[in-house]
Amino acid sequence: MISTFVVVTLFTVLIGSLIAGVPIAFALGLTGVVTIVTASGPAFLVQVPLTVTRALSDPVMLAMPLYILMGEILYRGRVGNQLFDVASAWVGRLRGGTGVSAVMAFTFFAAIVGSSMASVLTIGRIALPEMERAGYPKKLSYGLSVVGGSLGILIPPSIPLIIYASLTSASPSQLFLAGIIPGLMIAGMLALWSVFSAPKQDFSDMPAWSAKEAWGKTWAALPDLALPIIVLGGIYLGVYTPTEAAAVGVILALLLTMGLRRTITIHDILDVLISAARHSVALLSIVIGALILGSALTLIGLPQMLAGYVSTAGFEPWMVLLIMVIIWVILGFFLEVISIILITVPVFAPIAMALGFDMVWFGILMVLCMEMAVITPPLGMNLFALKAILPDERLEEIIRGTLPSLLVVLVALLVVWNFPQVALFLTGR
């Protein structure tokens, strides 16, 4: 039986640390250490170095800094320009074509970098001025940008899915496959939104559409378009693991930006490495802090107790899942995605397994909730990425403009919830 005093201490330290402004990584780690000492005494602090060692030696964890480095290289190398030009060449002269071009570019870039903020900052800088020139209302252009950028955490390679895999022992390859159709479904809904909501444009002063021009731009961008196919295709064909794929992606990104495009020089490499290292250290610090807390929760038996309670209390599985989704959405108002995953998955995963949920499907549902987290105030990271692109725009206006776009993600969440095969079809489960 878990001591009430231990549980109260755990939540007091965690909530108190967050309210006091302690960085999330240290708040999680401190809560874990205090819980271990309170429950079992200082001798059990040996759990901390063991947890850190296991985390840093996990090959899945090694993939994270590599994907971050690949994303940084491609972001600095302005790969997004090529992607937007190709999309615009094919559909730019259709009604809503500028928005559809942006969605296509967001989708392809997401399949390369696996980061929502990088997607918004890269494609948004190109697409937002084009949509403004075309007279798009703010709720449409801002919504397409924040939700399109959020595809970076759903369409593989996705860093949140990698972390989820390391916490649950689910297959990263299966999770990557499961994210493809829901991601394309969201992209399709965004494209339809653009087609039906965009203002009519006068293309009379523009040259007629040319298949030769479209194919020419596609051919010129073929290396950019091939990058996600090579990286992800190698995973699905069993040529290399997701971690090895990340290393392959880094090498290909360097060849593309330094050798072929020459958008990055040897003098830029140090800045790229420093920026990627900063992002990696920040992310891994949160991971380690959360794993220490997870080790403490396992030590006191909280996840197992909750799983046992839920399985014997007679709750309907959909009711339990609804509570989890509500918790994820509420936490998304106040915490960033990685922290939410690392705090909740060690507790929720045993319950999900006890209820017989497919853990790959469960992971996709979780990431769809995380897509809502990156676009909801006050701490939605994609909102701040959009603010960085639009420094003269008030954050309140950005938030007001993006709120309607939540409906797109909510519809996707409901579809995947009620029709699991939407996510599981490609996995063969």
C-alpha positions as CSV (number, residue, x, y, z in Angstrom):
1,M,0.0,0.0,0.0
2,I,1.4,3.4,-1.0
3,S,1.9,5.8,1.9
4,T,-0.4,8.9,1.6
5,F,2.5,11.0,3.0
6,V,4.7,9.9,0.1
7,V,2.1,10.8,-2.5
8,V,1.4,14.2,-0.9
9,T,5.1,14.9,-0.8
10,L,5.5,13.9,-4.5
11,F,2.7,16.3,-5.7
12,T,3.7,19.1,-3.3
13,V,7.3,19.1,-4.5
14,L,6.4,18.8,-8.2
15,I,3.7,21.5,-8.2
16,G,5.6,23.7,-5.9
17,S,8.7,23.5,-8.1
18,L,6.8,24.3,-11.2
19,I,5.0,27.3,-9.6
20,A,8.3,28.6,-8.3
21,G,9.7,28.6,-11.8
22,V,12.2,25.8,-11.4
23,P,13.2,24.6,-14.9
24,I,11.1,21.5,-15.8
25,A,14.1,19.1,-16.0
26,F,15.2,20.0,-12.4
27,A,11.6,20.0,-11.1
28,L,11.1,16.5,-12.3
29,G,14.4,15.2,-11.1
30,L,14.1,16.9,-7.7
31,T,10.6,15.4,-7.3
32,G,12.0,12.0,-8.1
33,V,14.9,12.3,-5.6
34,V,12.7,13.5,-2.8
35,T,10.1,10.8,-3.4
36,I,12.8,8.1,-3.4
37,V,14.3,9.4,-0.1
38,T,10.9,9.8,1.5
39,A,9.7,6.3,0.5
40,S,12.8,4.2,0.9
41,G,15.6,6.3,2.4
42,P,18.9,7.8,1.0
43,A,20.3,4.3,0.3
44,F,17.9,3.9,-2.6
45,L,19.3,7.0,-4.4
46,V,21.5,4.5,-6.2
47,Q,18.5,4.4,-8.5
48,V,19.4,7.8,-9.9
49,P,22.8,7.1,-11.5
50,L,21.4,3.7,-12.7
51,T,18.5,5.4,-14.4
52,V,20.7,8.0,-16.0
53,T,23.1,5.4,-17.3
54,R,20.3,3.2,-18.7
55,A,18.7,6.3,-20.4
56,L,21.9,7.5,-22.1
57,S,22.9,4.1,-23.2
58,D,19.6,3.4,-24.9
59,P,20.1,3.4,-28.7
60,V,16.7,4.9,-29.2
61,M,17.7,7.9,-27.1
62,L,20.8,8.3,-29.4
63,A,18.5,9.0,-32.3
64,M,17.1,12.2,-30.7
65,P,20.2,14.4,-31.0
66,L,20.9,13.0,-34.4
67,Y,17.4,14.0,-35.7
68,I,17.8,17.4,-34.0
69,L,21.1,17.9,-35.8
70,M,19.6,16.9,-39.1
71,G,16.7,19.3,-38.6
72,E,19.1,22.1,-37.7
73,I,21.2,21.5,-40.9
74,L,18.2,21.5,-43.1
75,Y,16.7,24.6,-41.4
76,R,19.9,26.5,-41.8
77,G,20.2,25.2,-45.4
78,R,16.8,26.6,-46.4
79,V,15.5,23.4,-47.8
80,G,12.0,24.6,-47.2
81,N,12.3,27.0,-50.1
82,Q,12.7,24.2,-52.6
83,L,9.7,22.3,-51.1
84,F,7.4,25.3,-51.3
85,D,8.5,26.2,-54.9
86,V,7.6,22.6,-56.0
87,A,4.2,22.6,-54.4
88,S,3.4,26.1,-55.7
89,A,4.4,25.1,-59.2
90,W,1.8,22.3,-59.2
91,V,-1.1,23.8,-57.3
92,G,-0.3,27.5,-56.8
93,R,-2.7,28.6,-59.5
94,L,-5.7,26.8,-58.1
95,R,-8.2,28.5,-55.7
96,G,-6.6,28.2,-52.3
97,G,-3.5,27.0,-54.0
98,T,-1.1,29.1,-52.0
99,G,-2.5,27.5,-48.8
100,V,-2.4,24.0,-50.3
101,S,1.2,24.7,-51.3
102,A,2.1,25.6,-47.8
103,V,0.4,22.5,-46.4
104,M,2.3,20.3,-48.9
105,A,5.6,22.0,-47.9
106,F,4.8,21.6,-44.2
107,T,4.1,17.9,-44.7
108,F,7.3,17.1,-46.6
109,F,9.4,19.2,-44.2
110,A,7.8,17.4,-41.3
111,A,8.9,14.1,-42.9
112,I,12.4,15.3,-42.9
113,V,13.0,17.1,-39.6
114,G,10.5,15.7,-37.1
115,S,10.1,19.0,-35.3
116,S,7.0,21.2,-35.2
117,M,8.8,24.5,-34.3
118,A,11.4,24.0,-37.0
119,S,8.6,23.4,-39.5
120,V,6.7,26.6,-38.6
121,L,9.9,28.7,-38.6
122,T,11.1,27.3,-41.9
123,I,8.0,27.0,-44.1
124,G,6.1,29.7,-42.2
125,R,8.7,32.3,-43.2
126,I,8.0,31.5,-46.9
127,A,4.3,30.7,-46.9
128,L,2.9,33.5,-44.6
129,P,4.0,36.4,-46.8
130,E,2.6,34.6,-49.9
131,M,-0.7,34.0,-48.2
132,E,-0.8,37.7,-47.0
133,R,-0.3,38.8,-50.6
134,A,-3.1,36.5,-51.7
135,G,-5.5,38.2,-49.2
136,Y,-5.9,35.2,-46.9
137,P,-7.7,36.0,-43.6
138,K,-5.6,35.6,-40.6
139,K,-7.5,32.7,-39.1
140,L,-6.8,30.7,-42.3
141,S,-3.1,31.6,-42.8
142,Y,-2.2,31.3,-39.1
143,G,-4.3,28.1,-38.7
144,L,-2.6,26.5,-41.7
145,S,0.8,27.4,-40.4
146,V,0.5,26.2,-36.8
147,V,-1.4,23.0,-37.6
148,G,0.8,22.3,-40.6
149,G,3.9,22.8,-38.5
150,S,2.5,20.5,-35.8
151,L,2.7,17.6,-38.3
152,G,6.4,17.5,-37.4
153,I,5.5,15.6,-34.2
154,L,3.2,13.1,-35.9
155,I,4.6,12.4,-39.4
156,P,7.9,10.3,-39.0
157,P,10.6,10.8,-38.0
158,S,8.9,12.2,-34.8
159,I,10.9,12.8,-31.7
160,P,7.9,12.5,-29.4
161,L,7.2,9.0,-30.9
162,I,10.8,8.1,-30.3
163,I,10.5,9.0,-26.7
164,Y,7.2,7.2,-26.3
165,A,8.9,4.1,-27.8
166,S,11.7,4.2,-25.3
167,L,9.2,4.5,-22.4
168,T,6.9,1.7,-23.5
169,S,9.1,-0.7,-25.6
170,A,6.8,-0.1,-28.5
171,S,8.5,-0.5,-31.9
172,P,9.7,2.9,-33.3
173,S,9.2,1.6,-36.8
174,Q,5.6,0.6,-36.1
175,L,4.9,4.0,-34.5
176,F,6.4,5.7,-37.5
177,L,4.2,3.8,-39.9
178,A,1.1,4.4,-37.7
179,G,1.7,8.2,-37.9
180,I,1.6,8.4,-41.7
181,I,-2.1,8.1,-42.5
182,P,-3.3,10.3,-39.6
183,G,-0.7,12.9,-40.6
184,L,-1.8,12.8,-44.2
185,M,-5.5,13.0,-43.1
186,I,-4.8,16.2,-41.2
187,A,-2.8,17.6,-44.2
188,G,-5.8,16.7,-46.4
189,M,-8.3,18.5,-44.1
190,L,-6.0,21.6,-44.1
191,A,-5.9,21.6,-47.9
192,L,-9.7,21.4,-48.2
193,W,-10.0,24.2,-45.6
194,S,-7.7,26.3,-47.8
195,V,-9.6,25.5,-51.0
196,F,-13.0,26.4,-49.5
197,S,-12.0,29.4,-47.4
198,A,-9.4,31.2,-49.4
199,P,-10.5,34.3,-51.3
200,K,-10.7,34.2,-55.1
201,Q,-7.6,35.3,-56.8
202,D,-7.0,36.9,-60.2
203,F,-4.4,34.9,-62.1
204,S,-4.9,36.8,-65.4
205,D,-1.6,38.7,-65.0
206,M,0.3,35.4,-64.3
207,P,1.6,33.1,-67.0
208,A,-0.5,30.0,-67.7
209,W,0.3,26.8,-65.8
210,S,3.1,24.9,-67.4
211,A,3.6,21.2,-66.9
212,K,7.2,21.6,-68.1
213,E,7.9,24.2,-65.4
214,A,6.3,22.1,-62.7
215,W,8.3,19.0,-63.7
216,G,11.4,21.1,-64.0
217,K,11.1,22.4,-60.4
218,T,10.3,18.9,-59.2
219,W,13.4,17.6,-60.8
220,A,15.5,20.4,-59.3
221,A,14.1,19.6,-55.9
222,L,14.4,15.8,-56.3
223,P,17.3,15.5,-53.7
224,D,15.2,17.3,-51.1
225,L,12.1,15.2,-51.9
226,A,14.2,12.0,-51.8
227,L,15.6,12.6,-48.4
228,P,12.6,11.4,-46.3
229,I,12.1,8.5,-48.7
230,I,15.7,7.3,-48.2
231,V,15.7,7.8,-44.4
232,L,12.3,6.3,-43.7
233,G,12.3,3.8,-46.5
234,G,15.5,2.3,-45.1
235,I,13.8,1.8,-41.8
236,Y,10.7,0.1,-43.2
237,L,12.7,-2.1,-45.5
238,G,14.9,-3.2,-42.6
239,V,18.1,-1.8,-44.1
240,Y,18.8,0.2,-40.9
241,T,17.3,0.9,-37.5
242,P,15.7,4.3,-36.6
243,T,18.9,5.3,-34.9
244,E,21.1,4.4,-37.9
245,A,18.5,6.2,-40.1
246,A,19.1,9.4,-38.1
247,A,22.9,9.1,-38.7
248,V,22.2,8.5,-42.5
249,G,19.9,11.5,-42.5
250,V,22.6,13.8,-41.0
251,I,25.1,12.7,-43.7
252,L,22.6,13.2,-46.5
253,A,21.6,16.6,-45.1
254,L,25.2,17.7,-45.1
255,L,25.7,16.4,-48.6
256,L,22.5,18.2,-49.7
257,T,23.2,21.6,-48.1
258,M,27.0,21.8,-48.3
259,G,27.7,19.9,-51.4
260,L,24.7,20.3,-53.8
261,R,22.9,23.4,-52.7
262,R,25.9,25.2,-51.1
263,T,23.5,26.9,-48.7
264,I,25.8,26.0,-45.7
265,T,29.5,26.6,-45.7
266,I,32.2,25.1,-43.6
267,H,32.2,28.3,-41.5
268,D,28.5,27.7,-40.6
269,I,29.1,24.2,-39.3
270,L,30.2,25.3,-35.8
271,D,27.1,27.4,-35.3
272,V,24.9,24.5,-36.5
273,L,26.6,22.1,-34.1
274,I,26.4,24.5,-31.1
275,S,22.7,25.2,-31.8
276,A,21.9,21.4,-32.2
277,A,23.9,20.7,-29.0
278,R,21.9,23.3,-27.0
279,H,18.6,21.8,-28.2
280,S,19.8,18.3,-27.5
281,V,21.1,19.0,-24.0
282,A,17.8,20.8,-23.1
283,L,15.8,17.9,-24.4
284,L,17.9,15.2,-22.8
285,S,17.9,17.0,-19.5
286,I,14.1,16.9,-19.4
287,V,14.3,13.2,-20.4
288,I,16.7,12.3,-17.6
289,G,14.7,14.3,-15.0
290,A,11.5,12.6,-16.0
291,L,13.1,9.2,-16.0
292,I,14.3,9.8,-12.4
293,L,10.7,10.7,-11.5
294,G,9.4,7.6,-13.4
295,S,11.9,5.4,-11.5
296,A,10.5,6.9,-8.2
297,L,6.9,6.3,-9.3
298,T,7.8,2.6,-10.1
299,L,9.6,2.3,-6.7
300,I,6.5,3.3,-4.8
301,G,4.2,1.3,-7.1
302,L,1.9,4.1,-8.2
303,P,1.5,3.1,-11.9
304,Q,0.9,-0.5,-10.9
305,M,-1.6,0.5,-8.2
306,L,-3.6,2.7,-10.6
307,A,-3.6,0.0,-13.3
308,G,-4.9,-2.5,-10.8
309,Y,-7.5,-0.1,-9.5
310,V,-8.8,0.7,-13.0
311,S,-8.9,-3.0,-14.1
312,T,-10.9,-4.0,-11.0
313,A,-13.1,-1.0,-10.6
314,G,-15.3,-1.8,-13.6
315,F,-14.7,1.4,-15.5
316,E,-15.4,1.3,-19.2
317,P,-12.2,1.5,-21.3
318,W,-13.5,4.6,-23.2
319,M,-14.1,6.4,-19.9
320,V,-10.5,5.8,-18.8
321,L,-9.2,6.9,-22.2
322,L,-11.4,10.0,-22.1
323,I,-9.9,11.0,-18.7
324,M,-6.4,10.5,-20.1
325,V,-7.2,12.7,-23.1
326,I,-8.6,15.4,-20.9
327,I,-5.5,15.3,-18.7
328,W,-3.2,15.5,-21.8
329,V,-5.2,18.5,-23.1
330,I,-5.2,20.3,-19.8
331,L,-1.4,19.7,-19.3
332,G,-0.9,21.0,-22.8
333,F,-2.0,24.5,-21.7
334,F,0.9,24.7,-19.2
335,L,3.7,22.3,-20.3
336,E,5.6,21.5,-23.5
337,V,5.1,18.2,-25.3
338,I,8.2,16.3,-24.1
339,S,7.5,17.0,-20.5
340,I,3.9,15.9,-20.8
341,I,4.9,12.6,-22.4
342,L,7.6,11.9,-19.8
343,I,5.3,12.7,-16.9
344,T,2.2,10.9,-18.0
345,V,3.3,7.9,-20.1
346,P,5.0,6.0,-17.2
347,V,1.7,6.2,-15.3
348,F,-0.7,5.8,-18.2
349,A,1.0,3.0,-20.1
350,P,0.5,0.3,-17.5
351,I,-3.2,1.3,-17.3
352,A,-3.5,1.2,-21.1
353,M,-1.9,-2.3,-21.3
354,A,-4.2,-3.5,-18.5
355,L,-7.2,-2.4,-20.5
356,G,-5.9,-4.1,-23.6
357,F,-5.3,-1.0,-25.7
358,D,-2.9,-1.4,-28.6
359,M,0.1,0.5,-27.5
360,V,1.0,1.8,-31.0
361,W,-2.6,3.1,-31.5
362,F,-2.4,4.6,-28.0
363,G,0.8,6.4,-28.8
364,I,-0.7,8.0,-31.9
365,L,-3.7,9.2,-29.9
366,M,-1.3,10.7,-27.4
367,V,0.7,12.5,-30.1
368,L,-2.6,13.9,-31.6
369,C,-3.3,15.4,-28.1
370,M,0.3,16.8,-28.2
371,E,-0.5,18.4,-31.5
372,M,-3.2,20.3,-29.7
373,A,-0.7,21.2,-27.0
374,V,1.7,23.0,-29.4
375,I,-1.1,25.3,-30.7
376,T,-3.0,26.1,-27.5
377,P,-2.2,29.1,-25.2
378,P,-0.6,30.1,-23.0
379,L,2.5,27.9,-23.8
380,G,1.8,26.6,-27.3
381,M,5.3,26.5,-28.8
382,N,4.0,26.9,-32.4
383,L,2.3,30.2,-31.4
384,F,5.6,31.6,-30.3
385,A,7.3,30.3,-33.4
386,L,4.6,32.2,-35.4
387,K,5.2,35.3,-33.3
388,A,8.9,35.1,-34.1
389,I,8.0,35.2,-37.8
390,L,5.5,38.1,-37.2
391,P,7.2,40.3,-34.6
392,D,4.8,43.2,-35.3
393,E,1.7,41.1,-34.6
394,R,0.3,40.9,-31.1
395,L,0.3,37.4,-29.6
396,E,-3.4,37.8,-28.7
397,E,-4.2,38.2,-32.4
398,I,-2.1,35.1,-33.3
399,I,-4.0,33.1,-30.7
400,R,-7.4,34.4,-31.9
401,G,-6.5,33.5,-35.4
402,T,-5.3,30.0,-34.7
403,L,-8.1,28.8,-32.4
404,P,-10.4,27.6,-35.2
405,S,-7.7,25.3,-36.5
406,L,-8.0,23.2,-33.3
407,L,-11.1,21.7,-34.9
408,V,-9.0,20.0,-37.5
409,V,-6.8,18.2,-34.9
410,L,-9.9,17.4,-32.9
411,V,-11.6,15.7,-35.8
412,A,-8.5,13.7,-36.5
413,L,-8.4,12.6,-32.9
414,L,-12.0,11.5,-33.0
415,V,-11.5,9.5,-36.2
416,V,-8.4,7.7,-34.9
417,W,-10.1,7.0,-31.6
418,N,-13.2,5.5,-33.2
419,F,-11.4,3.8,-36.2
420,P,-8.1,2.5,-34.9
421,Q,-7.3,1.0,-38.3
422,V,-6.7,4.5,-39.7
423,A,-3.5,4.5,-37.6
424,L,-2.8,0.7,-37.7
425,F,-3.5,-0.1,-41.4
426,L,0.1,0.3,-42.5
427,T,1.5,-1.6,-39.5
428,G,-0.4,-4.8,-40.4
429,R,-1.6,-5.1,-36.8
